[in-house]
Amino acid sequence: MTRTAEIKGFSTESGSRRADRVRLFAQPVAVVVIVGLVLAWAFTRNNDDIEAESIQAGVLLTKTWEHLLIALVVAAIVVGVAVPLGVMLTRAWARPVAPLFIGIANIGQAAPALGVLVLFFLWTGWEGLWAAALPIAFYSLLPVLRNTIVGIRTVDPALVDAGRGIGMSATAVLLRIELPLAVPLILAGLRTSLVLAVGTATLAFFVNGGGLGELVDTGYKLNRVPVLVVGAVLAVGLALLVDWLGAVLEEYLGPKGLS
């Protein structure tokens, strides 16, 4: 009976991993095919002057790069802030204030993204990349911060004691035991944050931050469906590719002993 349960469990686990690997291959292929078909339709139809001005390779590449740049800057800010802060909040001396910082991060994600962008603009008067990236980073901070804290707190205390028992310092235990074991959860949080950042970056045009949201806005305001569709499909495709990249990082950068 036990042997049968083990075999079934192994079979289920193997099937799940096989499905994950198939998805890792299928997701980018599906995105490329769908985006390619939409672009082929948009470029080959009889566009009027306004549509032709927006639907051209140079414009689409520029807006896609602006969108991706916002996401990359947000990712750098989130990792640079949330991981060290999460590590600090797992130390015994800082645990009493952990709920305060998590509460602040919760406020950032609970508030409407557009409201966070506009309030930051009104407060600072900034426009452009940083006016979009900083509030979006605040909006996307919670998953990485929370997962860093949870990942480190769930490390088996026996492993920490064993490290200290062989003479490792607290810093060495953190860098060689706690953080490596927390990597899968941190990467999962980063994946969620990146998808949030890419989705929210469509609002960056409100503060002159560029991105694919400009195409969506132009298509909507001028009632140009092809421009609206192209902007929306490119934004969705970019979000799915970022999600796929996060899944790849989770698959290949996590500790091999946990796979």
Beta strands, then each sheet from edge to edge (+ up, - down):
end
